[in-house]
Amino acid sequence: MDPDATLGAYPTDDFFWTTGWQGHKADLGFGIGSHVALHAVGQLQRLWAQPRASRRTTGCAGFRLEIRLKS
């Protein structure tokens, strides 16, 4: 690292903080074989920096099943 470099935090370091979004994610998985895993993923997001207080509690939720292969 360059000793004269300026270190700092930029919006790319923390997407949720700089955009006003709050997110939660759960990932539960188990192995089916030596190279295959099945994962259930749930995600909840909401815009906590919403100017209208009535819309701060609404968000979007998603759920998906994934089959992950390892080579």
C-alpha positions in Angstrom: 0.0 0.0 0.0 1.2 3.5 -0.8 2.2 5.2 2.5 0.7 8.5 1.2 -2.7 7.0 0.4 -5.8 8.6 1.9 -7.9 6.0 3.5 -11.6 6.6 3.8 -15.1 5.2 3.5 -16.9 5.6 0.2 -20.5 4.7 -0.8 -19.4 1.5 -2.4 -18.2 0.3 1.0 -21.7 0.2 2.4 -24.6 0.2 0.0 -27.3 0.2 2.6 -26.0 3.0 4.6 -25.5 5.4 1.8 -28.7 4.7 0.0 -31.0 4.6 3.0 -32.0 0.9 2.6 -32.2 -1.6 5.4 -31.9 -5.2 4.5 -32.0 -8.6 6.2 -31.0 -11.9 4.7 -31.2 -15.5 5.9 -29.4 -18.4 4.1 -29.9 -21.9 5.2 -28.2 -24.7 3.2 -27.2 -28.3 3.4 -25.1 -30.6 1.3 -26.8 -33.2 -0.9 -23.6 -34.7 -2.2 -19.9 -34.0 -2.4 -20.4 -31.3 -5.1 -24.1 -30.2 -4.7 -25.8 -28.1 -2.0 -29.4 -26.9 -1.6 -30.0 -23.4 -0.1 -33.1 -21.6 0.9 -32.6 -17.9 0.9 -35.0 -15.3 2.3 -34.5 -11.5 2.0 -36.3 -8.5 3.4 -35.6 -4.9 2.4 -37.1 -1.5 3.3 -36.3 2.1 2.6 -35.7 3.5 6.1 -34.8 7.0 4.8 -38.3 7.4 3.2 -39.5 11.0 3.6 -43.1 9.8 4.2 -43.4 8.1 7.7 -46.3 6.0 6.6 -44.1 4.3 3.9 -41.1 3.5 6.2 -42.7 0.3 7.4 -43.4 -1.2 4.0 -40.8 -3.2 2.2 -40.2 -6.0 -0.2 -39.6 -9.6 0.7 -38.3 -12.4 -1.4 -37.6 -16.1 -1.1 -35.7 -18.4 -3.4 -34.3 -22.0 -3.6 -30.8 -22.4 -5.0 -28.9 -25.5 -6.1 -25.2 -24.7 -5.8 -22.7 -26.8 -7.7 -19.0 -27.0 -6.7 -16.4 -28.1 -9.2 
